[in-house]
Structures are given as C-alpha cells and as structure tokens.
Amino acid sequence: MVADLEERPLYSTRAEDPKAEEAIDAFVVGLAERIDALQDAECAGRLDRMAAPAAALKADADANGFDSLARRAAAVEASCREGDVPGARKHLIDLTAIAKRVRMGHRGAF
C-alpha cells in the first residue's frame, strides 16, 4: 500500500468508459468537501461521525474506479468503528493524500 501514497496523479479505472465520465466528474468534484467533513469530525474527536461517511466514500470510490481511495476510506471506517483514534487519524491522513492524487488526475484540476 505504500506505493499508492506516491505523488503521481491517480486516474479512475473506468476513465475510458464514456458512460462513466459524468459520474466520475461529479465524484471527484465533490471529493474535497467529503474529505473536509471527515477532517472536521476527526478534529472534533467525533469518530462516531466519521464511520458512515467513510463507508459511503468507500462505496462511491469503488463504483467510480478509485480502488486506492476505497481501500483508504475502508481503513478509516474500520478504525472509527473500533474506536481507534490514532488509527483513524493515520488512515485519514493517508486518505487525504490519495484524494489529493485523485484530484490531481482530474481534468479540471490543472
């Protein structure tokens, strides 16, 4: 998993599917707001407000072809459900780094 924390842009595995273009675009455009909400909850010490949004992010990342992002969101969710504050924080940092790379790969991010 360390390799997916590099600085290269990440692209959807569904990027070549014209039917997926609109959904991918909407997902990536809304990604920063979703990450911000998770960060806000983490800063407030509210793991109970992180698990469900992280699970939803995982499902949406999977559906839009962002496997690395989905794995990180799942790790955040699991840590939150376990009450693992240090783990949730670490996984959220990793999730944020992956989200940055997804946004870098988006055509509107240049």
Biopython code that builds the backbone (N, CA, C, O; Angstrom):
import numpy as np
from Bio.PDB.StructureBuilder import StructureBuilder

atoms = [
    (1, "MET", "N", (0.805, -1.198, 0.000)),
    (1, "MET", "CA", (0.000, 0.000, 0.000)),
    (1, "MET", "C", (0.851, 1.266, 0.000)),
    (1, "MET", "O", (0.344, 2.340, -0.324)),
    (2, "VAL", "N", (2.104, 1.167, 0.348)),
    (2, "VAL", "CA", (2.955, 2.349, 0.364)),
    (2, "VAL", "C", (3.075, 2.936, -1.027)),
    (2, "VAL", "O", (3.118, 4.157, -1.178)),
    (3, "ALA", "N", (3.131, 2.090, -2.049)),
    (3, "ALA", "CA", (3.281, 2.586, -3.415)),
    (3, "ALA", "C", (2.142, 3.504, -3.829)),
    (3, "ALA", "O", (2.348, 4.401, -4.647)),
    (4, "ASP", "N", (0.942, 3.302, -3.285)),
    (4, "ASP", "CA", (-0.171, 4.160, -3.684)),
    (4, "ASP", "C", (-0.163, 5.499, -2.957)),
    (4, "ASP", "O", (-1.073, 6.306, -3.149)),
    (5, "LEU", "N", (0.851, 5.753, -2.122)),
    (5, "LEU", "CA", (0.981, 7.044, -1.450)),
    (5, "LEU", "C", (2.018, 7.938, -2.133)),
    (5, "LEU", "O", (2.423, 8.953, -1.567)),
    (6, "GLU", "N", (2.446, 7.577, -3.327)),
    (6, "GLU", "CA", (3.367, 8.408, -4.088)),
    (6, "GLU", "C", (2.676, 9.709, -4.465)),
    (6, "GLU", "O", (1.544, 9.965, -4.055)),
    (7, "GLU", "N", (3.368, 10.524, -5.247)),
    (7, "GLU", "CA", (2.825, 11.830, -5.617)),
    (7, "GLU", "C", (2.219, 11.876, -7.025)),
    (7, "GLU", "O", (1.774, 12.933, -7.471)),
    (8, "ARG", "N", (2.200, 10.759, -7.713)),
    (8, "ARG", "CA", (1.642, 10.748, -9.067)),
    (8, "ARG", "C", (0.130, 10.886, -9.047)),
    (8, "ARG", "O", (-0.525, 10.424, -8.113)),
    (9, "PRO", "N", (-0.433, 11.526, -10.084)),
    (9, "PRO", "CA", (-1.900, 11.598, -10.174)),
    (9, "PRO", "C", (-2.502, 10.199, -10.282)),
    (9, "PRO", "O", (-1.896, 9.288, -10.845)),
    (10, "LEU", "N", (-3.696, 10.048, -9.736)),
    (10, "LEU", "CA", (-4.436, 8.793, -9.851)),
    (10, "LEU", "C", (-5.637, 8.999, -10.763)),
    (10, "LEU", "O", (-6.306, 10.031, -10.717)),
    (11, "TYR", "N", (-5.889, 8.002, -11.582)),
    (11, "TYR", "CA", (-6.991, 8.058, -12.527)),
    (11, "TYR", "C", (-7.937, 6.892, -12.265)),
    (11, "TYR", "O", (-7.529, 5.849, -11.755)),
    (12, "SER", "N", (-9.165, 7.077, -12.609)),
    (12, "SER", "CA", (-10.166, 6.041, -12.467)),
    (12, "SER", "C", (-9.884, 4.883, -13.416)),
    (12, "SER", "O", (-9.453, 5.089, -14.551)),
    (13, "THR", "N", (-10.127, 3.680, -12.949)),
    (13, "THR", "CA", (-10.021, 2.516, -13.828)),
    (13, "THR", "C", (-11.163, 2.504, -14.839)),
    (13, "THR", "O", (-11.160, 1.718, -15.787)),
    (14, "ARG", "N", (-12.134, 3.380, -14.628)),
    (14, "ARG", "CA", (-13.283, 3.481, -15.539)),
    (14, "ARG", "C", (-13.166, 4.697, -16.466)),
    (14, "ARG", "O", (-14.123, 5.036, -17.163)),
    (15, "ALA", "N", (-12.011, 5.347, -16.479)),
    (15, "ALA", "CA", (-11.824, 6.596, -17.214)),
    (15, "ALA", "C", (-12.109, 6.465, -18.717)),
    (15, "ALA", "O", (-12.505, 7.439, -19.357)),
    (16, "GLU", "N", (-11.915, 5.306, -19.262)),
    (16, "GLU", "CA", (-12.130, 5.104, -20.703)),
    (16, "GLU", "C", (-13.589, 4.811, -21.052)),
    (16, "GLU", "O", (-13.935, 4.695, -22.228)),
    (17, "ASP", "N", (-14.434, 4.692, -20.048)),
    (17, "ASP", "CA", (-15.849, 4.391, -20.262)),
    (17, "ASP", "C", (-16.635, 5.704, -20.376)),
    (17, "ASP", "O", (-16.828, 6.392, -19.373)),
    (18, "PRO", "N", (-17.089, 6.059, -21.583)),
    (18, "PRO", "CA", (-17.803, 7.327, -21.750)),
    (18, "PRO", "C", (-19.068, 7.420, -20.892)),
    (18, "PRO", "O", (-19.488, 8.515, -20.519)),
    (19, "LYS", "N", (-19.668, 6.277, -20.581)),
    (19, "LYS", "CA", (-20.874, 6.270, -19.756)),
    (19, "LYS", "C", (-20.569, 6.637, -18.300)),
    (19, "LYS", "O", (-21.465, 7.046, -17.560)),
    (20, "ALA", "N", (-19.311, 6.492, -17.893)),
    (20, "ALA", "CA", (-18.925, 6.765, -16.509)),
    (20, "ALA", "C", (-18.395, 8.180, -16.316)),
    (20, "ALA", "O", (-18.214, 8.622, -15.181)),
    (21, "GLU", "N", (-18.146, 8.887, -17.399)),
    (21, "GLU", "CA", (-17.489, 10.191, -17.322)),
    (21, "GLU", "C", (-18.204, 11.182, -16.403)),
    (21, "GLU", "O", (-17.563, 11.827, -15.573)),
    (22, "GLU", "N", (-19.495, 11.305, -16.541)),
    (22, "GLU", "CA", (-20.252, 12.264, -15.735)),
    (22, "GLU", "C", (-20.225, 11.905, -14.247)),
    (22, "GLU", "O", (-20.065, 12.779, -13.395)),
    (23, "ALA", "N", (-20.381, 10.621, -13.944)),
    (23, "ALA", "CA", (-20.359, 10.177, -12.544)),
    (23, "ALA", "C", (-18.979, 10.381, -11.923)),
    (23, "ALA", "O", (-18.868, 10.816, -10.777)),
    (24, "ILE", "N", (-17.934, 10.068, -12.678)),
    (24, "ILE", "CA", (-16.568, 10.262, -12.184)),
    (24, "ILE", "C", (-16.322, 11.741, -11.922)),
    (24, "ILE", "O", (-15.768, 12.112, -10.887)),
    (25, "ASP", "N", (-16.730, 12.573, -12.851)),
    (25, "ASP", "CA", (-16.555, 14.018, -12.704)),
    (25, "ASP", "C", (-17.245, 14.520, -11.433)),
    (25, "ASP", "O", (-16.642, 15.249, -10.645)),
    (26, "ALA", "N", (-18.481, 14.138, -11.237)),
    (26, "ALA", "CA", (-19.231, 14.574, -10.052)),
    (26, "ALA", "C", (-18.570, 14.057, -8.774)),
    (26, "ALA", "O", (-18.486, 14.778, -7.780)),
    (27, "PHE", "N", (-18.109, 12.824, -8.803)),
    (27, "PHE", "CA", (-17.445, 12.251, -7.634)),
    (27, "PHE", "C", (-16.194, 13.037, -7.276)),
    (27, "PHE", "O", (-16.005, 13.415, -6.120)),
    (28, "VAL", "N", (-15.344, 13.284, -8.257)),
    (28, "VAL", "CA", (-14.078, 13.975, -7.984)),
    (28, "VAL", "C", (-14.318, 15.425, -7.560)),
    (28, "VAL", "O", (-13.642, 15.927, -6.663)),
    (29, "VAL", "N", (-15.261, 16.087, -8.188)),
    (29, "VAL", "CA", (-15.566, 17.473, -7.822)),
    (29, "VAL", "C", (-16.035, 17.560, -6.364)),
    (29, "VAL", "O", (-15.694, 18.515, -5.666)),
    (30, "GLY", "N", (-16.797, 16.594, -5.906)),
    (30, "GLY", "CA", (-17.299, 16.606, -4.536)),
    (30, "GLY", "C", (-16.354, 16.005, -3.505)),
    (30, "GLY", "O", (-16.647, 16.025, -2.309)),
    (31, "LEU", "N", (-15.234, 15.475, -3.952)),
    (31, "LEU", "CA", (-14.329, 14.765, -3.062)),
    (31, "LEU", "C", (-13.735, 15.654, -1.969)),
    (31, "LEU", "O", (-13.669, 15.241, -0.811)),
    (32, "ALA", "N", (-13.310, 16.846, -2.312)),
    (32, "ALA", "CA", (-12.683, 17.734, -1.316)),
    (32, "ALA", "C", (-13.635, 18.036, -0.158)),
    (32, "ALA", "O", (-13.224, 18.050, 1.002)),
    (33, "GLU", "N", (-14.883, 18.271, -0.472)),
    (33, "GLU", "CA", (-15.870, 18.560, 0.574)),
    (33, "GLU", "C", (-16.064, 17.362, 1.504)),
    (33, "GLU", "O", (-16.222, 17.525, 2.714)),
    (34, "ARG", "N", (-16.049, 16.176, 0.936)),
    (34, "ARG", "CA", (-16.219, 14.975, 1.745)),
    (34, "ARG", "C", (-15.019, 14.745, 2.660)),
    (34, "ARG", "O", (-15.175, 14.361, 3.819)),
    (35, "ILE", "N", (-13.829, 14.981, 2.129)),
    (35, "ILE", "CA", (-12.616, 14.844, 2.934)),
    (35, "ILE", "C", (-12.610, 15.895, 4.039)),
    (35, "ILE", "O", (-12.261, 15.599, 5.182)),
    (36, "ASP", "N", (-12.996, 17.123, 3.696)),
    (36, "ASP", "CA", (-13.067, 18.197, 4.701)),
    (36, "ASP", "C", (-14.001, 17.816, 5.849)),
    (36, "ASP", "O", (-13.680, 18.052, 7.013)),
    (37, "ALA", "N", (-15.136, 17.236, 5.533)),
    (37, "ALA", "CA", (-16.102, 16.839, 6.569)),
    (37, "ALA", "C", (-15.506, 15.775, 7.488)),
    (37, "ALA", "O", (-15.700, 15.822, 8.702)),
    (38, "LEU", "N", (-14.786, 14.820, 6.914)),
    (38, "LEU", "CA", (-14.129, 13.800, 7.730)),
    (38, "LEU", "C", (-13.056, 14.429, 8.619)),
    (38, "LEU", "O", (-12.930, 14.081, 9.793)),
    (39, "GLN", "N", (-12.292, 15.349, 8.055)),
    (39, "GLN", "CA", (-11.249, 16.016, 8.836)),
    (39, "GLN", "C", (-11.855, 16.841, 9.970)),
    (39, "GLN", "O", (-11.331, 16.847, 11.084)),
    (40, "ASP", "N", (-12.938, 17.523, 9.693)),
    (40, "ASP", "CA", (-13.611, 18.316, 10.731)),
    (40, "ASP", "C", (-14.081, 17.427, 11.876)),
    (40, "ASP", "O", (-13.910, 17.768, 13.046)),
    (41, "ALA", "N", (-14.674, 16.284, 11.532)),
    (41, "ALA", "CA", (-15.144, 15.361, 12.566)),
    (41, "ALA", "C", (-13.968, 14.805, 13.370)),
    (41, "ALA", "O", (-14.056, 14.672, 14.591)),
    (42, "GLU", "N", (-12.885, 14.484, 12.696)),
    (42, "GLU", "CA", (-11.701, 13.961, 13.389)),
    (42, "GLU", "C", (-11.130, 15.020, 14.332)),
    (42, "GLU", "O", (-10.780, 14.710, 15.471)),
    (43, "CYS", "N", (-11.036, 16.248, 13.874)),
    (43, "CYS", "CA", (-10.521, 17.340, 14.715)),
    (43, "CYS", "C", (-11.392, 17.554, 15.948)),
    (43, "CYS", "O", (-10.888, 17.917, 17.011)),
    (44, "ALA", "N", (-12.681, 17.332, 15.811)),
    (44, "ALA", "CA", (-13.608, 17.489, 16.929)),
    (44, "ALA", "C", (-13.639, 16.249, 17.819)),
    (44, "ALA", "O", (-14.360, 16.215, 18.817)),
    (45, "GLY", "N", (-12.853, 15.226, 17.456)),
    (45, "GLY", "CA", (-12.838, 13.999, 18.241)),
    (45, "GLY", "C", (-14.100, 13.168, 18.095)),
    (45, "GLY", "O", (-14.454, 12.411, 18.998)),
    (46, "ARG", "N", (-14.780, 13.303, 16.970)),
    (46, "ARG", "CA", (-16.066, 12.639, 16.761)),
    (46, "ARG", "C", (-15.933, 11.470, 15.780)),
    (46, "ARG", "O", (-16.406, 11.542, 14.646)),
    (47, "LEU", "N", (-15.290, 10.408, 16.228)),
    (47, "LEU", "CA", (-15.185, 9.216, 15.390)),
    (47, "LEU", "C", (-16.559, 8.681, 15.020)),
    (47, "LEU", "O", (-16.731, 8.076, 13.962)),
    (48, "ASP", "N", (-17.539, 8.905, 15.893)),
    (48, "ASP", "CA", (-18.894, 8.433, 15.627)),
    (48, "ASP", "C", (-19.516, 9.119, 14.412)),
    (48, "ASP", "O", (-20.482, 8.616, 13.839)),
    (49, "ARG", "N", (-18.967, 10.254, 14.025)),
    (49, "ARG", "CA", (-19.465, 10.964, 12.842)),
    (49, "ARG", "C", (-18.612, 10.713, 11.597)),
    (49, "ARG", "O", (-18.811, 11.346, 10.560)),
    (50, "MET", "N", (-17.677, 9.799, 11.708)),
    (50, "MET", "CA", (-16.778, 9.515, 10.595)),
    (50, "MET", "C", (-17.049, 8.186, 9.909)),
    (50, "MET", "O", (-16.830, 8.060, 8.704)),
    (51, "ALA", "N", (-17.523, 7.190, 10.655)),
    (51, "ALA", "CA", (-17.639, 5.840, 10.096)),
    (51, "ALA", "C", (-18.594, 5.775, 8.908)),
    (51, "ALA", "O", (-18.237, 5.233, 7.862)),
    (52, "ALA", "N", (-19.784, 6.312, 9.051)),
    (52, "ALA", "CA", (-20.765, 6.230, 7.951)),
    (52, "ALA", "C", (-20.316, 7.022, 6.717)),
    (52, "ALA", "O", (-20.416, 6.506, 5.604)),
    (53, "PRO", "N", (-19.820, 8.269, 6.879)),
    (53, "PRO", "CA", (-19.335, 8.977, 5.687)),
    (53, "PRO", "C", (-18.135, 8.279, 5.028)),
    (53, "PRO", "O", (-18.002, 8.293, 3.805)),
    (54, "ALA", "N", (-17.270, 7.675, 5.838)),
    (54, "ALA", "CA", (-16.140, 6.940, 5.265)),
    (54, "ALA", "C", (-16.625, 5.721, 4.490)),
    (54, "ALA", "O", (-16.089, 5.405, 3.428)),
    (55, "ALA", "N", (-17.644, 5.030, 5.019)),
    (55, "ALA", "CA", (-18.211, 3.871, 4.319)),
    (55, "ALA", "C", (-18.856, 4.294, 3.001)),
    (55, "ALA", "O", (-18.711, 3.610, 1.987)),
    (56, "ALA", "N", (-19.562, 5.412, 3.018)),
    (56, "ALA", "CA", (-20.189, 5.921, 1.788)),
    (56, "ALA", "C", (-19.128, 6.317, 0.771)),
    (56, "ALA", "O", (-19.280, 6.069, -0.425)),
    (57, "LEU", "N", (-18.052, 6.934, 1.252)),
    (57, "LEU", "CA", (-16.955, 7.318, 0.363)),
    (57, "LEU", "C", (-16.312, 6.082, -0.251)),
    (57, "LEU", "O", (-15.970, 6.075, -1.433)),
    (58, "LYS", "N", (-16.149, 5.045, 0.550)),
    (58, "LYS", "CA", (-15.587, 3.789, 0.036)),
    (58, "LYS", "C", (-16.455, 3.232, -1.087)),
    (58, "LYS", "O", (-15.950, 2.854, -2.144)),
    (59, "ALA", "N", (-17.752, 3.185, -0.854)),
    (59, "ALA", "CA", (-18.665, 2.643, -1.868)),
    (59, "ALA", "C", (-18.621, 3.475, -3.148)),
    (59, "ALA", "O", (-18.593, 2.924, -4.249)),
    (60, "ASP", "N", (-18.614, 4.784, -3.007)),
    (60, "ASP", "CA", (-18.583, 5.656, -4.185)),
    (60, "ASP", "C", (-17.243, 5.573, -4.911)),
    (60, "ASP", "O", (-17.194, 5.608, -6.140)),
    (61, "ALA", "N", (-16.161, 5.464, -4.149)),
    (61, "ALA", "CA", (-14.837, 5.321, -4.766)),
    (61, "ALA", "C", (-14.765, 4.016, -5.549)),
    (61, "ALA", "O", (-14.246, 3.990, -6.665)),
    (62, "ASP", "N", (-15.280, 2.939, -4.974)),
    (62, "ASP", "CA", (-15.333, 1.649, -5.673)),
    (62, "ASP", "C", (-16.139, 1.772, -6.966)),
    (62, "ASP", "O", (-15.705, 1.321, -8.026)),
    (63, "ALA", "N", (-17.301, 2.378, -6.865)),
    (63, "ALA", "CA", (-18.189, 2.493, -8.023)),
    (63, "ALA", "C", (-17.582, 3.325, -9.143)),
    (63, "ALA", "O", (-17.900, 3.130, -10.316)),
    (64, "ASN", "N", (-16.707, 4.253, -8.774)),
    (64, "ASN", "CA", (-16.114, 5.144, -9.770)),
    (64, "ASN", "C", (-14.705, 4.753, -10.177)),
    (64, "ASN", "O", (-14.043, 5.498, -10.900)),
    (65, "GLY", "N", (-14.235, 3.596, -9.725)),
    (65, "GLY", "CA", (-12.960, 3.066, -10.192)),
    (65, "GLY", "C", (-11.723, 3.616, -9.499)),
    (65, "GLY", "O", (-10.656, 3.684, -10.108)),
    (66, "PHE", "N", (-11.848, 4.007, -8.241)),
    (66, "PHE", "CA", (-10.714, 4.510, -7.477)),
    (66, "PHE", "C", (-10.425, 3.539, -6.325)),
    (66, "PHE", "O", (-10.802, 3.788, -5.179)),
    (67, "ASP", "N", (-9.756, 2.437, -6.647)),
    (67, "ASP", "CA", (-9.523, 1.365, -5.684)),
    (67, "ASP", "C", (-8.678, 1.809, -4.490)),
    (67, "ASP", "O", (-8.991, 1.463, -3.351)),
    (68, "SER", "N", (-7.622, 2.563, -4.735)),
    (68, "SER", "CA", (-6.754, 3.015, -3.638)),
    (68, "SER", "C", (-7.520, 3.891, -2.664)),
    (68, "SER", "O", (-7.358, 3.778, -1.449)),
    (69, "LEU", "N", (-8.340, 4.747, -3.197)),
    (69, "LEU", "CA", (-9.149, 5.634, -2.362)),
    (69, "LEU", "C", (-10.156, 4.816, -1.550)),
    (69, "LEU", "O", (-10.371, 5.088, -0.369)),
    (70, "ALA", "N", (-10.763, 3.826, -2.177)),
    (70, "ALA", "CA", (-11.725, 2.966, -1.481)),
    (70, "ALA", "C", (-11.066, 2.210, -0.336)),
    (70, "ALA", "O", (-11.642, 2.097, 0.746)),
    (71, "ARG", "N", (-9.859, 1.691, -0.565)),
    (71, "ARG", "CA", (-9.146, 0.969, 0.496)),
    (71, "ARG", "C", (-8.850, 1.873, 1.681)),
    (71, "ARG", "O", (-8.993, 1.458, 2.831)),
    (72, "ARG", "N", (-8.441, 3.092, 1.411)),
    (72, "ARG", "CA", (-8.130, 4.030, 2.494)),
    (72, "ARG", "C", (-9.400, 4.429, 3.245)),
    (72, "ARG", "O", (-9.383, 4.524, 4.472)),
    (73, "ALA", "N", (-10.477, 4.658, 2.539)),
    (73, "ALA", "CA", (-11.742, 5.000, 3.196)),
    (73, "ALA", "C", (-12.211, 3.845, 4.078)),
    (73, "ALA", "O", (-12.731, 4.065, 5.171)),
    (74, "ALA", "N", (-12.026, 2.621, 3.603)),
    (74, "ALA", "CA", (-12.388, 1.444, 4.403)),
    (74, "ALA", "C", (-11.546, 1.372, 5.676)),
    (74, "ALA", "O", (-12.048, 0.987, 6.732)),
    (75, "ALA", "N", (-10.285, 1.736, 5.579)),
    (75, "ALA", "CA", (-9.410, 1.728, 6.753)),
    (75, "ALA", "C", (-9.861, 2.785, 7.764)),
    (75, "ALA", "O", (-9.848, 2.538, 8.970)),
    (76, "VAL", "N", (-10.259, 3.956, 7.276)),
    (76, "VAL", "CA", (-10.790, 4.996, 8.167)),
    (76, "VAL", "C", (-12.044, 4.474, 8.859)),
    (76, "VAL", "O", (-12.186, 4.586, 10.076)),
    (77, "GLU", "N", (-12.951, 3.905, 8.071)),
    (77, "GLU", "CA", (-14.194, 3.381, 8.640)),
    (77, "GLU", "C", (-13.918, 2.349, 9.726)),
    (77, "GLU", "O", (-14.494, 2.418, 10.812)),
    (78, "ALA", "N", (-13.044, 1.396, 9.438)),
    (78, "ALA", "CA", (-12.750, 0.329, 10.405)),
    (78, "ALA", "C", (-12.167, 0.905, 11.695)),
    (78, "ALA", "O", (-12.561, 0.501, 12.789)),
    (79, "SER", "N", (-11.243, 1.832, 11.570)),
    (79, "SER", "CA", (-10.650, 2.441, 12.766)),
    (79, "SER", "C", (-11.699, 3.174, 13.591)),
    (79, "SER", "O", (-11.696, 3.103, 14.820)),
    (80, "CYS", "N", (-12.583, 3.868, 12.915)),
    (80, "CYS", "CA", (-13.638, 4.607, 13.627)),
    (80, "CYS", "C", (-14.572, 3.659, 14.354)),
    (80, "CYS", "O", (-14.929, 3.905, 15.506)),
    (81, "ARG", "N", (-14.970, 2.590, 13.705)),
    (81, "ARG", "CA", (-15.880, 1.624, 14.327)),
    (81, "ARG", "C", (-15.223, 0.918, 15.521)),
    (81, "ARG", "O", (-15.903, 0.500, 16.458)),
    (82, "GLU", "N", (-13.883, 0.793, 15.472)),
    (82, "GLU", "CA", (-13.141, 0.167, 16.572)),
    (82, "GLU", "C", (-12.808, 1.166, 17.681)),
    (82, "GLU", "O", (-12.324, 0.774, 18.743)),
    (83, "GLY", "N", (-13.063, 2.445, 17.444)),
    (83, "GLY", "CA", (-12.719, 3.470, 18.426)),
    (83, "GLY", "C", (-11.230, 3.747, 18.503)),
    (83, "GLY", "O", (-10.733, 4.238, 19.516)),
    (84, "ASP", "N", (-10.524, 3.434, 17.437)),
    (84, "ASP", "CA", (-9.067, 3.586, 17.364)),
    (84, "ASP", "C", (-8.719, 4.992, 16.875)),
    (84, "ASP", "O", (-8.583, 5.226, 15.674)),
    (85, "VAL", "N", (-8.576, 5.922, 17.820)),
    (85, "VAL", "CA", (-8.317, 7.325, 17.474)),
    (85, "VAL", "C", (-7.008, 7.488, 16.701)),
    (85, "VAL", "O", (-7.016, 8.129, 15.650)),
    (86, "PRO", "N", (-5.869, 6.935, 17.176)),
    (86, "PRO", "CA", (-4.628, 7.098, 16.405)),
    (86, "PRO", "C", (-4.714, 6.463, 15.016)),
    (86, "PRO", "O", (-4.206, 7.015, 14.041)),
    (87, "GLY", "N", (-5.357, 5.306, 14.936)),
    (87, "GLY", "CA", (-5.515, 4.645, 13.642)),
    (87, "GLY", "C", (-6.381, 5.449, 12.700)),
    (87, "GLY", "O", (-6.058, 5.586, 11.520)),
    (88, "ALA", "N", (-7.481, 5.986, 13.210)),
    (88, "ALA", "CA", (-8.367, 6.807, 12.379)),
    (88, "ALA", "C", (-7.621, 8.020, 11.848)),
    (88, "ALA", "O", (-7.764, 8.385, 10.681)),
    (89, "ARG", "N", (-6.827, 8.638, 12.705)),
    (89, "ARG", "CA", (-6.061, 9.820, 12.295)),
    (89, "ARG", "C", (-5.055, 9.462, 11.198)),
    (89, "ARG", "O", (-4.947, 10.156, 10.188)),
    (90, "LYS", "N", (-4.321, 8.366, 11.415)),
    (90, "LYS", "CA", (-3.317, 7.940, 10.429)),
    (90, "LYS", "C", (-3.975, 7.613, 9.093)),
    (90, "LYS", "O", (-3.501, 8.035, 8.038)),
    (91, "HIS", "N", (-5.066, 6.862, 9.146)),
    (91, "HIS", "CA", (-5.737, 6.474, 7.902)),
    (91, "HIS", "C", (-6.383, 7.676, 7.216)),
    (91, "HIS", "O", (-6.459, 7.718, 5.988)),
    (92, "LEU", "N", (-6.843, 8.638, 7.985)),
    (92, "LEU", "CA", (-7.409, 9.847, 7.391)),
    (92, "LEU", "C", (-6.330, 10.659, 6.679)),
    (92, "LEU", "O", (-6.579, 11.229, 5.616)),
    (93, "ILE", "N", (-5.146, 10.712, 7.255)),
    (93, "ILE", "CA", (-4.024, 11.392, 6.592)),
    (93, "ILE", "C", (-3.710, 10.705, 5.270)),
    (93, "ILE", "O", (-3.516, 11.364, 4.249)),
    (94, "ASP", "N", (-3.661, 9.367, 5.297)),
    (94, "ASP", "CA", (-3.418, 8.610, 4.065)),
    (94, "ASP", "C", (-4.539, 8.831, 3.044)),
    (94, "ASP", "O", (-4.277, 8.999, 1.853)),
    (95, "LEU", "N", (-5.784, 8.830, 3.519)),
    (95, "LEU", "CA", (-6.934, 9.060, 2.645)),
    (95, "LEU", "C", (-6.838, 10.440, 1.995)),
    (95, "LEU", "O", (-7.119, 10.595, 0.806)),
    (96, "THR", "N", (-6.445, 11.423, 2.771)),
    (96, "THR", "CA", (-6.308, 12.784, 2.251)),
    (96, "THR", "C", (-5.243, 12.842, 1.158)),
    (96, "THR", "O", (-5.427, 13.516, 0.145)),
    (97, "ALA", "N", (-4.137, 12.142, 1.362)),
    (97, "ALA", "CA", (-3.069, 12.111, 0.351)),
    (97, "ALA", "C", (-3.548, 11.456, -0.937)),
    (97, "ALA", "O", (-3.238, 11.931, -2.030)),
    (98, "ILE", "N", (-4.295, 10.376, -0.814)),
    (98, "ILE", "CA", (-4.823, 9.695, -2.005)),
    (98, "ILE", "C", (-5.842, 10.593, -2.706)),
    (98, "ILE", "O", (-5.849, 10.682, -3.933)),
    (99, "ALA", "N", (-6.696, 11.252, -1.937)),
    (99, "ALA", "CA", (-7.694, 12.154, -2.527)),
    (99, "ALA", "C", (-7.021, 13.277, -3.301)),
    (99, "ALA", "O", (-7.499, 13.678, -4.362)),
    (100, "LYS", "N", (-5.926, 13.779, -2.781)),
    (100, "LYS", "CA", (-5.162, 14.823, -3.485)),
    (100, "LYS", "C", (-4.693, 14.313, -4.847)),
    (100, "LYS", "O", (-4.761, 15.028, -5.846)),
    (101, "ARG", "N", (-4.218, 13.075, -4.871)),
    (101, "ARG", "CA", (-3.747, 12.492, -6.133)),
    (101, "ARG", "C", (-4.893, 12.258, -7.110)),
    (101, "ARG", "O", (-4.720, 12.417, -8.319)),
    (102, "VAL", "N", (-6.053, 11.883, -6.598)),
    (102, "VAL", "CA", (-7.228, 11.710, -7.462)),
    (102, "VAL", "C", (-7.591, 13.055, -8.083)),
    (102, "VAL", "O", (-7.858, 13.143, -9.281)),
    (103, "ARG", "N", (-7.598, 14.090, -7.266)),
    (103, "ARG", "CA", (-7.930, 15.425, -7.776)),
    (103, "ARG", "C", (-6.881, 15.906, -8.776)),
    (103, "ARG", "O", (-7.220, 16.583, -9.747)),
    (104, "MET", "N", (-5.616, 15.567, -8.552)),
    (104, "MET", "CA", (-4.557, 15.936, -9.497)),
    (104, "MET", "C", (-4.800, 15.298, -10.866)),
    (104, "MET", "O", (-4.496, 15.895, -11.899)),
    (105, "GLY", "N", (-5.343, 14.099, -10.867)),
    (105, "GLY", "CA", (-5.594, 13.383, -12.115)),
    (105, "GLY", "C", (-6.852, 13.809, -12.827)),
    (105, "GLY", "O", (-7.095, 13.413, -13.967)),
    (106, "HIS", "N", (-7.659, 14.621, -12.154)),
    (106, "HIS", "CA", (-8.924, 15.045, -12.751)),
    (106, "HIS", "C", (-8.673, 16.152, -13.765)),
    (106, "HIS", "O", (-7.843, 17.033, -13.539)),
    (107, "ARG", "N", (-9.375, 16.106, -14.855)),
    (107, "ARG", "CA", (-9.138, 17.070, -15.944)),
    (107, "ARG", "C", (-9.380, 18.512, -15.541)),
    (107, "ARG", "O", (-8.844, 19.420, -16.177)),
    (108, "GLY", "N", (-10.155, 18.747, -14.522)),
    (108, "GLY", "CA", (-10.412, 20.111, -14.099)),
    (108, "GLY", "C", (-9.457, 20.619, -13.034)),
    (108, "GLY", "O", (-9.607, 21.744, -12.558)),
    (109, "ALA", "N", (-8.474, 19.806, -12.651)),
    (109, "ALA", "CA", (-7.605, 20.177, -11.548)),
    (109, "ALA", "C", (-6.336, 20.889, -11.972)),
    (109, "ALA", "O", (-5.511, 21.236, -11.127)),
    (110, "PHE", "N", (-6.169, 21.108, -13.243)),
    (110, "PHE", "CA", (-4.906, 21.717, -13.699)),
    (110, "PHE", "C", (-4.966, 23.202, -13.714)),
    (110, "PHE", "O", (-3.987, 23.857, -14.072)),
]
sb = StructureBuilder()
sb.init_structure("model")
sb.init_model(0)
sb.init_chain("A")
sb.init_seg("    ")
for serial, (resi, resn, name, xyz) in enumerate(atoms, 1):
    if name == "N":
        sb.init_residue(resn, " ", resi, " ")
    sb.init_atom(name, np.array(xyz, "f"), 0.0, 1.0, " ", f" {name:<3s}", serial, name[0])
structure = sb.get_structure()
